[in-house]
Amino acid sequence: MSLTLVLNGQTRTFATLSQPSSLDLLIAELALKGDRVAVEHNGEIVPRAAWPQTPLTEGDRLEVVHFVGGGT
């Protein structure tokens, strides 16, 4: 089974995720480093410590921001 989410405004289907799933599993599926990411789930910012307990359901809306270092 797959899970369809709205990620950064685009509908995406994740074949390897199914309900029930959690936010930490999505971040791993996206191959993002958790210490460099901020996540908004259905309009609410989710603290990193709460990712494993944050359930994802069909149609959830997520905004994922990946921090990039640089500059002088």
CHARMM internal coordinates of N, CA and C (Angstrom, degrees):
IC EDIT
DIST 1 N 1 CA 1.4445
DIST 1 CA 1 C 1.5260
ANGL 1 N 1 CA 1 C 108.70
DIST 1 C 2 N 1.3005
ANGL 1 CA 1 C 2 N 118.14
DIHE 1 N 1 CA 1 C 2 N 154.80
DIST 2 N 2 CA 1.4521
ANGL 1 C 2 N 2 CA 122.44
DIHE 1 CA 1 C 2 N 2 CA -178.94
DIST 2 CA 2 C 1.5259
ANGL 2 N 2 CA 2 C 110.06
DIHE 1 C 2 N 2 CA 2 C -121.31
DIST 2 C 3 N 1.3151
ANGL 2 CA 2 C 3 N 115.06
DIHE 2 N 2 CA 2 C 3 N 170.69
DIST 3 N 3 CA 1.4503
ANGL 2 C 3 N 3 CA 121.88
DIHE 2 CA 2 C 3 N 3 CA -179.28
DIST 3 CA 3 C 1.5239
ANGL 3 N 3 CA 3 C 108.27
DIHE 2 C 3 N 3 CA 3 C -129.16
DIST 3 C 4 N 1.3334
ANGL 3 CA 3 C 4 N 116.93
DIHE 3 N 3 CA 3 C 4 N 126.29
DIST 4 N 4 CA 1.4554
ANGL 3 C 4 N 4 CA 121.88
DIHE 3 CA 3 C 4 N 4 CA 179.34
DIST 4 CA 4 C 1.5179
ANGL 4 N 4 CA 4 C 109.10
DIHE 3 C 4 N 4 CA 4 C -104.68
DIST 4 C 5 N 1.3402
ANGL 4 CA 4 C 5 N 115.73
DIHE 4 N 4 CA 4 C 5 N 126.09
DIST 5 N 5 CA 1.4520
ANGL 4 C 5 N 5 CA 123.47
DIHE 4 CA 4 C 5 N 5 CA -178.34
DIST 5 CA 5 C 1.5233
ANGL 5 N 5 CA 5 C 109.35
DIHE 4 C 5 N 5 CA 5 C -129.74
DIST 5 C 6 N 1.3259
ANGL 5 CA 5 C 6 N 116.36
DIHE 5 N 5 CA 5 C 6 N 158.50
DIST 6 N 6 CA 1.4628
ANGL 5 C 6 N 6 CA 121.00
DIHE 5 CA 5 C 6 N 6 CA 171.85
DIST 6 CA 6 C 1.5215
ANGL 6 N 6 CA 6 C 105.81
DIHE 5 C 6 N 6 CA 6 C -99.92
DIST 6 C 7 N 1.3198
ANGL 6 CA 6 C 7 N 115.65
DIHE 6 N 6 CA 6 C 7 N 108.72
DIST 7 N 7 CA 1.4584
ANGL 6 C 7 N 7 CA 122.15
DIHE 6 CA 6 C 7 N 7 CA -174.59
DIST 7 CA 7 C 1.5235
ANGL 7 N 7 CA 7 C 109.22
DIHE 6 C 7 N 7 CA 7 C -112.38
DIST 7 C 8 N 1.3208
ANGL 7 CA 7 C 8 N 116.51
DIHE 7 N 7 CA 7 C 8 N 115.96
DIST 8 N 8 CA 1.4586
ANGL 7 C 8 N 8 CA 122.21
DIHE 7 CA 7 C 8 N 8 CA -178.20
DIST 8 CA 8 C 1.5341
ANGL 8 N 8 CA 8 C 111.24
DIHE 7 C 8 N 8 CA 8 C 51.03
DIST 8 C 9 N 1.3303
ANGL 8 CA 8 C 9 N 115.50
DIHE 8 N 8 CA 8 C 9 N 42.98
DIST 9 N 9 CA 1.4553
ANGL 8 C 9 N 9 CA 121.67
DIHE 8 CA 8 C 9 N 9 CA 175.10
DIST 9 CA 9 C 1.5136
ANGL 9 N 9 CA 9 C 115.65
DIHE 8 C 9 N 9 CA 9 C 84.87
DIST 9 C 10 N 1.3118
ANGL 9 CA 9 C 10 N 118.24
DIHE 9 N 9 CA 9 C 10 N -3.28
DIST 10 N 10 CA 1.4645
ANGL 9 C 10 N 10 CA 121.50
DIHE 9 CA 9 C 10 N 10 CA -178.91
DIST 10 CA 10 C 1.5273
ANGL 10 N 10 CA 10 C 110.14
DIHE 9 C 10 N 10 CA 10 C -117.80
DIST 10 C 11 N 1.3122
ANGL 10 CA 10 C 11 N 116.05
DIHE 10 N 10 CA 10 C 11 N 134.72
DIST 11 N 11 CA 1.4595
ANGL 10 C 11 N 11 CA 120.44
DIHE 10 CA 10 C 11 N 11 CA 177.09
DIST 11 CA 11 C 1.5234
ANGL 11 N 11 CA 11 C 108.95
DIHE 10 C 11 N 11 CA 11 C -74.25
DIST 11 C 12 N 1.3384
ANGL 11 CA 11 C 12 N 114.65
DIHE 11 N 11 CA 11 C 12 N 126.91
DIST 12 N 12 CA 1.4673
ANGL 11 C 12 N 12 CA 120.24
DIHE 11 CA 11 C 12 N 12 CA 179.32
DIST 12 CA 12 C 1.5123
ANGL 12 N 12 CA 12 C 109.16
DIHE 11 C 12 N 12 CA 12 C -133.50
DIST 12 C 13 N 1.3185
ANGL 12 CA 12 C 13 N 115.41
DIHE 12 N 12 CA 12 C 13 N 140.37
DIST 13 N 13 CA 1.4516
ANGL 12 C 13 N 13 CA 121.88
DIHE 12 CA 12 C 13 N 13 CA 176.37
DIST 13 CA 13 C 1.5112
ANGL 13 N 13 CA 13 C 108.65
DIHE 12 C 13 N 13 CA 13 C -106.95
DIST 13 C 14 N 1.3243
ANGL 13 CA 13 C 14 N 115.31
DIHE 13 N 13 CA 13 C 14 N 129.36
DIST 14 N 14 CA 1.4641
ANGL 13 C 14 N 14 CA 121.81
DIHE 13 CA 13 C 14 N 14 CA -179.89
DIST 14 CA 14 C 1.5257
ANGL 14 N 14 CA 14 C 108.13
DIHE 13 C 14 N 14 CA 14 C -108.63
DIST 14 C 15 N 1.3242
ANGL 14 CA 14 C 15 N 115.59
DIHE 14 N 14 CA 14 C 15 N 107.49
DIST 15 N 15 CA 1.4626
ANGL 14 C 15 N 15 CA 121.41
DIHE 14 CA 14 C 15 N 15 CA -176.05
DIST 15 CA 15 C 1.5207
ANGL 15 N 15 CA 15 C 112.19
DIHE 14 C 15 N 15 CA 15 C -67.49
DIST 15 C 16 N 1.3341
ANGL 15 CA 15 C 16 N 117.32
DIHE 15 N 15 CA 15 C 16 N -27.29
DIST 16 N 16 CA 1.4639
ANGL 15 C 16 N 16 CA 120.00
DIHE 15 CA 15 C 16 N 16 CA -176.35
DIST 16 CA 16 C 1.5275
ANGL 16 N 16 CA 16 C 112.90
DIHE 15 C 16 N 16 CA 16 C -89.63
DIST 16 C 17 N 1.3290
ANGL 16 CA 16 C 17 N 117.81
DIHE 16 N 16 CA 16 C 17 N -5.66
DIST 17 N 17 CA 1.4595
ANGL 16 C 17 N 17 CA 121.44
DIHE 16 CA 16 C 17 N 17 CA 178.28
DIST 17 CA 17 C 1.5210
ANGL 17 N 17 CA 17 C 109.83
DIHE 16 C 17 N 17 CA 17 C -108.95
DIST 17 C 18 N 1.3082
ANGL 17 CA 17 C 18 N 116.58
DIHE 17 N 17 CA 17 C 18 N 144.56
DIST 18 N 18 CA 1.4601
ANGL 17 C 18 N 18 CA 120.87
DIHE 17 CA 17 C 18 N 18 CA 176.03
DIST 18 CA 18 C 1.5216
ANGL 18 N 18 CA 18 C 108.48
DIHE 17 C 18 N 18 CA 18 C -142.83
DIST 18 C 19 N 1.3021
ANGL 18 CA 18 C 19 N 116.26
DIHE 18 N 18 CA 18 C 19 N 166.72
DIST 19 N 19 CA 1.4628
ANGL 18 C 19 N 19 CA 120.09
DIHE 18 CA 18 C 19 N 19 CA 176.47
DIST 19 CA 19 C 1.5136
ANGL 19 N 19 CA 19 C 108.98
DIHE 18 C 19 N 19 CA 19 C -81.83
DIST 19 C 20 N 1.2916
ANGL 19 CA 19 C 20 N 120.46
DIHE 19 N 19 CA 19 C 20 N 135.18
DIST 20 N 20 CA 1.4602
ANGL 19 C 20 N 20 CA 125.73
DIHE 19 CA 19 C 20 N 20 CA -3.55
DIST 20 CA 20 C 1.5320
ANGL 20 N 20 CA 20 C 111.34
DIHE 19 C 20 N 20 CA 20 C -80.26
DIST 20 C 21 N 1.3012
ANGL 20 CA 20 C 21 N 114.68
DIHE 20 N 20 CA 20 C 21 N 144.85
DIST 21 N 21 CA 1.4568
ANGL 20 C 21 N 21 CA 121.43
DIHE 20 CA 20 C 21 N 21 CA 175.76
DIST 21 CA 21 C 1.5213
ANGL 21 N 21 CA 21 C 106.68
DIHE 20 C 21 N 21 CA 21 C -138.36
DIST 21 C 22 N 1.3138
ANGL 21 CA 21 C 22 N 116.82
DIHE 21 N 21 CA 21 C 22 N 171.90
DIST 22 N 22 CA 1.4595
ANGL 21 C 22 N 22 CA 119.69
DIHE 21 CA 21 C 22 N 22 CA -178.26
DIST 22 CA 22 C 1.5241
ANGL 22 N 22 CA 22 C 110.39
DIHE 21 C 22 N 22 CA 22 C -134.59
DIST 22 C 23 N 1.3037
ANGL 22 CA 22 C 23 N 114.68
DIHE 22 N 22 CA 22 C 23 N 164.16
DIST 23 N 23 CA 1.4541
ANGL 22 C 23 N 23 CA 121.17
DIHE 22 CA 22 C 23 N 23 CA -175.81
DIST 23 CA 23 C 1.5269
ANGL 23 N 23 CA 23 C 112.24
DIHE 22 C 23 N 23 CA 23 C -61.41
DIST 23 C 24 N 1.3144
ANGL 23 CA 23 C 24 N 117.91
DIHE 23 N 23 CA 23 C 24 N -38.04
DIST 24 N 24 CA 1.4674
ANGL 23 C 24 N 24 CA 119.52
DIHE 23 CA 23 C 24 N 24 CA 179.61
DIST 24 CA 24 C 1.5268
ANGL 24 N 24 CA 24 C 111.80
DIHE 23 C 24 N 24 CA 24 C -63.64
DIST 24 C 25 N 1.3306
ANGL 24 CA 24 C 25 N 117.10
DIHE 24 N 24 CA 24 C 25 N -34.32
DIST 25 N 25 CA 1.4691
ANGL 24 C 25 N 25 CA 119.91
DIHE 24 CA 24 C 25 N 25 CA 177.71
DIST 25 CA 25 C 1.5245
ANGL 25 N 25 CA 25 C 111.50
DIHE 24 C 25 N 25 CA 25 C -68.53
DIST 25 C 26 N 1.3362
ANGL 25 CA 25 C 26 N 116.58
DIHE 25 N 25 CA 25 C 26 N -35.54
DIST 26 N 26 CA 1.4699
ANGL 25 C 26 N 26 CA 119.83
DIHE 25 CA 25 C 26 N 26 CA 176.68
DIST 26 CA 26 C 1.5251
ANGL 26 N 26 CA 26 C 110.57
DIHE 25 C 26 N 26 CA 26 C -65.05
DIST 26 C 27 N 1.3274
ANGL 26 CA 26 C 27 N 117.04
DIHE 26 N 26 CA 26 C 27 N -45.00
DIST 27 N 27 CA 1.4673
ANGL 26 C 27 N 27 CA 120.17
DIHE 26 CA 26 C 27 N 27 CA 179.72
DIST 27 CA 27 C 1.5249
ANGL 27 N 27 CA 27 C 110.25
DIHE 26 C 27 N 27 CA 27 C -60.23
DIST 27 C 28 N 1.3168
ANGL 27 CA 27 C 28 N 117.41
DIHE 27 N 27 CA 27 C 28 N -40.16
DIST 28 N 28 CA 1.4668
ANGL 27 C 28 N 28 CA 121.11
DIHE 27 CA 27 C 28 N 28 CA 176.84
DIST 28 CA 28 C 1.5293
ANGL 28 N 28 CA 28 C 110.23
DIHE 27 C 28 N 28 CA 28 C -65.26
DIST 28 C 29 N 1.3331
ANGL 28 CA 28 C 29 N 117.34
DIHE 28 N 28 CA 28 C 29 N -42.08
DIST 29 N 29 CA 1.4702
ANGL 28 C 29 N 29 CA 121.40
DIHE 28 CA 28 C 29 N 29 CA 178.97
DIST 29 CA 29 C 1.5274
ANGL 29 N 29 CA 29 C 111.13
DIHE 28 C 29 N 29 CA 29 C -61.07
DIST 29 C 30 N 1.3284
ANGL 29 CA 29 C 30 N 116.49
DIHE 29 N 29 CA 29 C 30 N -35.48
DIST 30 N 30 CA 1.4616
ANGL 29 C 30 N 30 CA 121.05
DIHE 29 CA 29 C 30 N 30 CA 178.99
DIST 30 CA 30 C 1.5334
ANGL 30 N 30 CA 30 C 112.29
DIHE 29 C 30 N 30 CA 30 C -80.07
DIST 30 C 31 N 1.3350
ANGL 30 CA 30 C 31 N 116.41
DIHE 30 N 30 CA 30 C 31 N -3.64
DIST 31 N 31 CA 1.4761
ANGL 30 C 31 N 31 CA 123.16
DIHE 30 CA 30 C 31 N 31 CA 179.85
DIST 31 CA 31 C 1.5246
ANGL 31 N 31 CA 31 C 111.45
DIHE 30 C 31 N 31 CA 31 C 58.19
DIST 31 C 32 N 1.3424
ANGL 31 CA 31 C 32 N 115.85
DIHE 31 N 31 CA 31 C 32 N 40.50
DIST 32 N 32 CA 1.4556
ANGL 31 C 32 N 32 CA 120.99
DIHE 31 CA 31 C 32 N 32 CA 177.58
DIST 32 CA 32 C 1.5235
ANGL 32 N 32 CA 32 C 109.65
DIHE 31 C 32 N 32 CA 32 C -101.28
DIST 32 C 33 N 1.3256
ANGL 32 CA 32 C 33 N 116.07
DIHE 32 N 32 CA 32 C 33 N 147.72
DIST 33 N 33 CA 1.4590
ANGL 32 C 33 N 33 CA 120.83
DIHE 32 CA 32 C 33 N 33 CA 175.97
DIST 33 CA 33 C 1.5219
ANGL 33 N 33 CA 33 C 107.66
DIHE 32 C 33 N 33 CA 33 C -80.89
DIST 33 C 34 N 1.3116
ANGL 33 CA 33 C 34 N 116.27
DIHE 33 N 33 CA 33 C 34 N 119.73
DIST 34 N 34 CA 1.4515
ANGL 33 C 34 N 34 CA 121.95
DIHE 33 CA 33 C 34 N 34 CA -175.28
DIST 34 CA 34 C 1.5141
ANGL 34 N 34 CA 34 C 114.67
DIHE 33 C 34 N 34 CA 34 C -58.80
DIST 34 C 35 N 1.3265
ANGL 34 CA 34 C 35 N 117.63
DIHE 34 N 34 CA 34 C 35 N -28.16
DIST 35 N 35 CA 1.4600
ANGL 34 C 35 N 35 CA 119.68
DIHE 34 CA 34 C 35 N 35 CA -178.91
DIST 35 CA 35 C 1.5232
ANGL 35 N 35 CA 35 C 112.93
DIHE 34 C 35 N 35 CA 35 C -79.41
DIST 35 C 36 N 1.3407
ANGL 35 CA 35 C 36 N 116.85
DIHE 35 N 35 CA 35 C 36 N -2.70
DIST 36 N 36 CA 1.4687
ANGL 35 C 36 N 36 CA 121.06
DIHE 35 CA 35 C 36 N 36 CA -179.69
DIST 36 CA 36 C 1.5190
ANGL 36 N 36 CA 36 C 112.59
DIHE 35 C 36 N 36 CA 36 C -121.61
DIST 36 C 37 N 1.3298
ANGL 36 CA 36 C 37 N 115.72
DIHE 36 N 36 CA 36 C 37 N 22.60
DIST 37 N 37 CA 1.4537
ANGL 36 C 37 N 37 CA 120.26
DIHE 36 CA 36 C 37 N 37 CA -173.75
DIST 37 CA 37 C 1.5316
ANGL 37 N 37 CA 37 C 109.83
DIHE 36 C 37 N 37 CA 37 C -131.86
DIST 37 C 38 N 1.3282
ANGL 37 CA 37 C 38 N 115.47
DIHE 37 N 37 CA 37 C 38 N 142.18
DIST 38 N 38 CA 1.4646
ANGL 37 C 38 N 38 CA 121.69
DIHE 37 CA 37 C 38 N 38 CA 169.59
DIST 38 CA 38 C 1.5231
ANGL 38 N 38 CA 38 C 106.75
DIHE 37 C 38 N 38 CA 38 C -120.26
DIST 38 C 39 N 1.3468
ANGL 38 CA 38 C 39 N 116.35
DIHE 38 N 38 CA 38 C 39 N 141.87
DIST 39 N 39 CA 1.4575
ANGL 38 C 39 N 39 CA 120.45
DIHE 38 CA 38 C 39 N 39 CA -174.76
DIST 39 CA 39 C 1.5245
ANGL 39 N 39 CA 39 C 110.90
DIHE 38 C 39 N 39 CA 39 C -130.27
DIST 39 C 40 N 1.3257
ANGL 39 CA 39 C 40 N 114.61
DIHE 39 N 39 CA 39 C 40 N 132.78
DIST 40 N 40 CA 1.4578
ANGL 39 C 40 N 40 CA 122.17
DIHE 39 CA 39 C 40 N 40 CA 170.79
DIST 40 CA 40 C 1.5224
ANGL 40 N 40 CA 40 C 107.14
DIHE 39 C 40 N 40 CA 40 C -110.25
DIST 40 C 41 N 1.3215
ANGL 40 CA 40 C 41 N 116.67
DIHE 40 N 40 CA 40 C 41 N 126.22
DIST 41 N 41 CA 1.4655
ANGL 40 C 41 N 41 CA 122.78
DIHE 40 CA 40 C 41 N 41 CA -177.29
DIST 41 CA 41 C 1.5202
ANGL 41 N 41 CA 41 C 108.37
DIHE 40 C 41 N 41 CA 41 C -117.43
DIST 41 C 42 N 1.3251
ANGL 41 CA 41 C 42 N 116.48
DIHE 41 N 41 CA 41 C 42 N 113.16
DIST 42 N 42 CA 1.4671
ANGL 41 C 42 N 42 CA 122.22
DIHE 41 CA 41 C 42 N 42 CA -178.81
DIST 42 CA 42 C 1.5289
ANGL 42 N 42 CA 42 C 111.91
DIHE 41 C 42 N 42 CA 42 C 50.34
DIST 42 C 43 N 1.3366
ANGL 42 CA 42 C 43 N 115.38
DIHE 42 N 42 CA 42 C 43 N 44.08
DIST 43 N 43 CA 1.4601
ANGL 42 C 43 N 43 CA 120.84
DIHE 42 CA 42 C 43 N 43 CA 174.92
DIST 43 CA 43 C 1.5127
ANGL 43 N 43 CA 43 C 115.90
DIHE 42 C 43 N 43 CA 43 C 87.77
DIST 43 C 44 N 1.3235
ANGL 43 CA 43 C 44 N 118.09
DIHE 43 N 43 CA 43 C 44 N -0.44
DIST 44 N 44 CA 1.4671
ANGL 43 C 44 N 44 CA 122.00
DIHE 43 CA 43 C 44 N 44 CA -178.85
DIST 44 CA 44 C 1.5273
ANGL 44 N 44 CA 44 C 110.34
DIHE 43 C 44 N 44 CA 44 C -119.99
DIST 44 C 45 N 1.3371
ANGL 44 CA 44 C 45 N 116.55
DIHE 44 N 44 CA 44 C 45 N 130.49
DIST 45 N 45 CA 1.4636
ANGL 44 C 45 N 45 CA 120.32
DIHE 44 CA 44 C 45 N 45 CA 175.12
DIST 45 CA 45 C 1.5314
ANGL 45 N 45 CA 45 C 107.83
DIHE 44 C 45 N 45 CA 45 C -69.32
DIST 45 C 46 N 1.3247
ANGL 45 CA 45 C 46 N 115.70
DIHE 45 N 45 CA 45 C 46 N 133.20
DIST 46 N 46 CA 1.4649
ANGL 45 C 46 N 46 CA 120.85
DIHE 45 CA 45 C 46 N 46 CA -178.25
DIST 46 CA 46 C 1.5276
ANGL 46 N 46 CA 46 C 109.14
DIHE 45 C 46 N 46 CA 46 C -108.42
DIST 46 C 47 N 1.3348
ANGL 46 CA 46 C 47 N 117.72
DIHE 46 N 46 CA 46 C 47 N 119.42
DIST 47 N 47 CA 1.4702
ANGL 46 C 47 N 47 CA 119.77
DIHE 46 CA 46 C 47 N 47 CA 175.83
DIST 47 CA 47 C 1.5353
ANGL 47 N 47 CA 47 C 110.47
DIHE 46 C 47 N 47 CA 47 C -61.10
DIST 47 C 48 N 1.2942
ANGL 47 CA 47 C 48 N 115.89
DIHE 47 N 47 CA 47 C 48 N 144.20
DIST 48 N 48 CA 1.4718
ANGL 47 C 48 N 48 CA 121.35
DIHE 47 CA 47 C 48 N 48 CA -177.71
DIST 48 CA 48 C 1.5307
ANGL 48 N 48 CA 48 C 112.12
DIHE 47 C 48 N 48 CA 48 C -53.52
DIST 48 C 49 N 1.3151
ANGL 48 CA 48 C 49 N 117.38
DIHE 48 N 48 CA 48 C 49 N -38.55
DIST 49 N 49 CA 1.4686
ANGL 48 C 49 N 49 CA 120.75
DIHE 48 CA 48 C 49 N 49 CA -178.79
DIST 49 CA 49 C 1.5274
ANGL 49 N 49 CA 49 C 112.23
DIHE 48 C 49 N 49 CA 49 C -64.53
DIST 49 C 50 N 1.3276
ANGL 49 CA 49 C 50 N 117.37
DIHE 49 N 49 CA 49 C 50 N -20.64
DIST 50 N 50 CA 1.4718
ANGL 49 C 50 N 50 CA 121.13
DIHE 49 CA 49 C 50 N 50 CA -178.29
DIST 50 CA 50 C 1.5253
ANGL 50 N 50 CA 50 C 112.90
DIHE 49 C 50 N 50 CA 50 C -93.90
DIST 50 C 51 N 1.3132
ANGL 50 CA 50 C 51 N 118.78
DIHE 50 N 50 CA 50 C 51 N -4.13
DIST 51 N 51 CA 1.4667
ANGL 50 C 51 N 51 CA 120.92
DIHE 50 CA 50 C 51 N 51 CA -177.52
DIST 51 CA 51 C 1.5256
ANGL 51 N 51 CA 51 C 113.34
DIHE 50 C 51 N 51 CA 51 C -55.87
DIST 51 C 52 N 1.3376
ANGL 51 CA 51 C 52 N 120.03
DIHE 51 N 51 CA 51 C 52 N -45.38
DIST 52 N 52 CA 1.4739
ANGL 51 C 52 N 52 CA 118.85
DIHE 51 CA 51 C 52 N 52 CA -178.77
DIST 52 CA 52 C 1.5324
ANGL 52 N 52 CA 52 C 113.46
DIHE 51 C 52 N 52 CA 52 C -63.91
DIST 52 C 53 N 1.3258
ANGL 52 CA 52 C 53 N 117.47
DIHE 52 N 52 CA 52 C 53 N -24.98
DIST 53 N 53 CA 1.4682
ANGL 52 C 53 N 53 CA 121.23
DIHE 52 CA 52 C 53 N 53 CA -178.98
DIST 53 CA 53 C 1.5253
ANGL 53 N 53 CA 53 C 112.53
DIHE 52 C 53 N 53 CA 53 C -98.37
DIST 53 C 54 N 1.3309
ANGL 53 CA 53 C 54 N 117.56
DIHE 53 N 53 CA 53 C 54 N 3.36
DIST 54 N 54 CA 1.4619
ANGL 53 C 54 N 54 CA 121.09
DIHE 53 CA 53 C 54 N 54 CA -178.73
DIST 54 CA 54 C 1.5246
ANGL 54 N 54 CA 54 C 108.98
DIHE 53 C 54 N 54 CA 54 C -94.84
DIST 54 C 55 N 1.3357
ANGL 54 CA 54 C 55 N 116.83
DIHE 54 N 54 CA 54 C 55 N 106.53
DIST 55 N 55 CA 1.4625
ANGL 54 C 55 N 55 CA 119.51
DIHE 54 CA 54 C 55 N 55 CA -177.42
DIST 55 CA 55 C 1.5324
ANGL 55 N 55 CA 55 C 111.78
DIHE 54 C 55 N 55 CA 55 C -75.63
DIST 55 C 56 N 1.3080
ANGL 55 CA 55 C 56 N 114.76
DIHE 55 N 55 CA 55 C 56 N 146.60
DIST 56 N 56 CA 1.4666
ANGL 55 C 56 N 56 CA 121.38
DIHE 55 CA 55 C 56 N 56 CA 174.51
DIST 56 CA 56 C 1.5177
ANGL 56 N 56 CA 56 C 108.40
DIHE 55 C 56 N 56 CA 56 C -109.63
DIST 56 C 57 N 1.3193
ANGL 56 CA 56 C 57 N 115.67
DIHE 56 N 56 CA 56 C 57 N 135.57
DIST 57 N 57 CA 1.4532
ANGL 56 C 57 N 57 CA 120.67
DIHE 56 CA 56 C 57 N 57 CA 176.56
DIST 57 CA 57 C 1.5186
ANGL 57 N 57 CA 57 C 109.35
DIHE 56 C 57 N 57 CA 57 C -128.38
DIST 57 C 58 N 1.2959
ANGL 57 CA 57 C 58 N 115.42
DIHE 57 N 57 CA 57 C 58 N 160.71
DIST 58 N 58 CA 1.4674
ANGL 57 C 58 N 58 CA 123.25
DIHE 57 CA 57 C 58 N 58 CA -178.37
DIST 58 CA 58 C 1.5244
ANGL 58 N 58 CA 58 C 110.43
DIHE 57 C 58 N 58 CA 58 C -49.02
DIST 58 C 59 N 1.3509
ANGL 58 CA 58 C 59 N 115.83
DIHE 58 N 58 CA 58 C 59 N 127.51
DIST 59 N 59 CA 1.4553
ANGL 58 C 59 N 59 CA 121.21
DIHE 58 CA 58 C 59 N 59 CA 175.78
DIST 59 CA 59 C 1.5144
ANGL 59 N 59 CA 59 C 115.76
DIHE 58 C 59 N 59 CA 59 C 86.55
DIST 59 C 60 N 1.3422
ANGL 59 CA 59 C 60 N 118.49
DIHE 59 N 59 CA 59 C 60 N -0.73
DIST 60 N 60 CA 1.4618
ANGL 59 C 60 N 60 CA 119.93
DIHE 59 CA 59 C 60 N 60 CA 177.53
DIST 60 CA 60 C 1.5177
ANGL 60 N 60 CA 60 C 109.84
DIHE 59 C 60 N 60 CA 60 C -56.32
DIST 60 C 61 N 1.3424
ANGL 60 CA 60 C 61 N 115.31
DIHE 60 N 60 CA 60 C 61 N 148.51
DIST 61 N 61 CA 1.4566
ANGL 60 C 61 N 61 CA 122.31
DIHE 60 CA 60 C 61 N 61 CA 178.84
DIST 61 CA 61 C 1.5256
ANGL 61 N 61 CA 61 C 108.90
DIHE 60 C 61 N 61 CA 61 C -106.55
DIST 61 C 62 N 1.3376
ANGL 61 CA 61 C 62 N 115.56
DIHE 61 N 61 CA 61 C 62 N 125.61
DIST 62 N 62 CA 1.4615
ANGL 61 C 62 N 62 CA 120.94
DIHE 61 CA 61 C 62 N 62 CA -178.65
DIST 62 CA 62 C 1.5229
ANGL 62 N 62 CA 62 C 110.38
DIHE 61 C 62 N 62 CA 62 C -128.71
DIST 62 C 63 N 1.3055
ANGL 62 CA 62 C 63 N 114.66
DIHE 62 N 62 CA 62 C 63 N 139.73
DIST 63 N 63 CA 1.4594
ANGL 62 C 63 N 63 CA 121.20
DIHE 62 CA 62 C 63 N 63 CA 169.63
DIST 63 CA 63 C 1.5212
ANGL 63 N 63 CA 63 C 105.62
DIHE 62 C 63 N 63 CA 63 C -116.53
DIST 63 C 64 N 1.3117
ANGL 63 CA 63 C 64 N 116.28
DIHE 63 N 63 CA 63 C 64 N 122.87
DIST 64 N 64 CA 1.4620
ANGL 63 C 64 N 64 CA 121.49
DIHE 63 CA 63 C 64 N 64 CA -178.99
DIST 64 CA 64 C 1.5168
ANGL 64 N 64 CA 64 C 107.78
DIHE 63 C 64 N 64 CA 64 C -118.95
DIST 64 C 65 N 1.3281
ANGL 64 CA 64 C 65 N 115.21
DIHE 64 N 64 CA 64 C 65 N 123.65
DIST 65 N 65 CA 1.4540
ANGL 64 C 65 N 65 CA 121.60
DIHE 64 CA 64 C 65 N 65 CA 179.91
DIST 65 CA 65 C 1.5189
ANGL 65 N 65 CA 65 C 107.87
DIHE 64 C 65 N 65 CA 65 C -114.70
DIST 65 C 66 N 1.3298
ANGL 65 CA 65 C 66 N 115.19
DIHE 65 N 65 CA 65 C 66 N 126.68
DIST 66 N 66 CA 1.4621
ANGL 65 C 66 N 66 CA 121.62
DIHE 65 CA 65 C 66 N 66 CA -179.35
DIST 66 CA 66 C 1.5190
ANGL 66 N 66 CA 66 C 107.73
DIHE 65 C 66 N 66 CA 66 C -105.62
DIST 66 C 67 N 1.3265
ANGL 66 CA 66 C 67 N 116.74
DIHE 66 N 66 CA 66 C 67 N 122.64
DIST 67 N 67 CA 1.4484
ANGL 66 C 67 N 67 CA 121.47
DIHE 66 CA 66 C 67 N 67 CA -179.06
DIST 67 CA 67 C 1.5277
ANGL 67 N 67 CA 67 C 110.04
DIHE 66 C 67 N 67 CA 67 C -79.89
DIST 67 C 68 N 1.3262
ANGL 67 CA 67 C 68 N 114.84
DIHE 67 N 67 CA 67 C 68 N 138.54
DIST 68 N 68 CA 1.4590
ANGL 67 C 68 N 68 CA 120.68
DIHE 67 CA 67 C 68 N 68 CA -179.81
DIST 68 CA 68 C 1.5222
ANGL 68 N 68 CA 68 C 107.63
DIHE 67 C 68 N 68 CA 68 C -123.16
DIST 68 C 69 N 1.3059
ANGL 68 CA 68 C 69 N 116.02
DIHE 68 N 68 CA 68 C 69 N 131.15
DIST 69 N 69 CA 1.4651
ANGL 68 C 69 N 69 CA 120.22
DIHE 68 CA 68 C 69 N 69 CA 178.95
DIST 69 CA 69 C 1.5218
ANGL 69 N 69 CA 69 C 110.43
DIHE 68 C 69 N 69 CA 69 C -85.57
DIST 69 C 70 N 1.2758
ANGL 69 CA 69 C 70 N 114.75
DIHE 69 N 69 CA 69 C 70 N 167.15
DIST 70 N 70 CA 1.4547
ANGL 69 C 70 N 70 CA 119.31
DIHE 69 CA 69 C 70 N 70 CA 176.91
DIST 70 CA 70 C 1.5177
ANGL 70 N 70 CA 70 C 111.16
DIHE 69 C 70 N 70 CA 70 C 152.01
DIST 70 C 71 N 1.2837
ANGL 70 CA 70 C 71 N 115.54
DIHE 70 N 70 CA 70 C 71 N -174.78
DIST 71 N 71 CA 1.4545
ANGL 70 C 71 N 71 CA 120.04
DIHE 70 CA 70 C 71 N 71 CA 179.92
DIST 71 CA 71 C 1.5072
ANGL 71 N 71 CA 71 C 111.51
DIHE 70 C 71 N 71 CA 71 C 94.73
DIST 71 C 72 N 1.3185
ANGL 71 CA 71 C 72 N 114.16
DIHE 71 N 71 CA 71 C 72 N -172.26
DIST 72 N 72 CA 1.4527
ANGL 71 C 72 N 72 CA 118.50
DIHE 71 CA 71 C 72 N 72 CA -178.69
DIST 72 CA 72 C 1.4990
ANGL 72 N 72 CA 72 C 111.60
DIHE 71 C 72 N 72 CA 72 C -119.44
END
COOR INIT
IC SEED 1 N 1 CA 1 C
IC BUILD
